[in-house]
Amino acid sequence: MSLLIALRRLAHVRLGELSRRTTAVTLSSGARLSGLRSFTVGTQALRSDKVTFHFINRDGEKITVKGSPGDTLLDIVINEDLDFDGFGACEGTLACSTCHLIFDEEVYKKLGRVTDEEMDMLDLAYGLTETSRLGCQICLTKSLEGMVARVPDSVTDIRQSKDESA
């Protein structure tokens, strides 16, 4: 796992080096201007595009957040420091069902296919519905703009003892 992280970091650094080129321009007056030129302007604009998403927490409160396309709903909960007790215990490795979310039917249809691995974990989820998904498996896209997900009343978290204390 650490090899994969190291390779990603190395690739990021190398791409960063390639995205900047030194340019020099000689003006008619003989003065010479030089500086760095970025070739990644188009992708920087994409990174600034945010998608608005709404969570309804266990108390029924609607929480509006923004995330970048490609982020998972679990990423958003972590990045925005949302206090959903027990949410994302396995950190998105498909080893639990604590990031279980419930969607409206029309939203559920836009989320794409459920993998067998996700279905296996959903079988362990508390309050499973026909429109349940795991937040770690849902990536934000522009088509999810303004959509709503409800956090179930409870989670199945093996880290908690029978008296619900961690």
Buried (B, 14 or more C-beta within 10 A) or exposed (E): EEEEEEEEEEEEEEEEEEBEEEEEEEEEEEEEEEEEEEEBEEEEEEEEEBBEBEBBBBEEEEBEBBBBBEBBBBBBBBEBEBEBBBBBBBEBEBEBBBBBBBBEEEBBEEBEEBEEEBEEBBEEBEBBBEBBBBBBBBBBBEEBEEBBBBBBEBBBBEEBEEEEEE
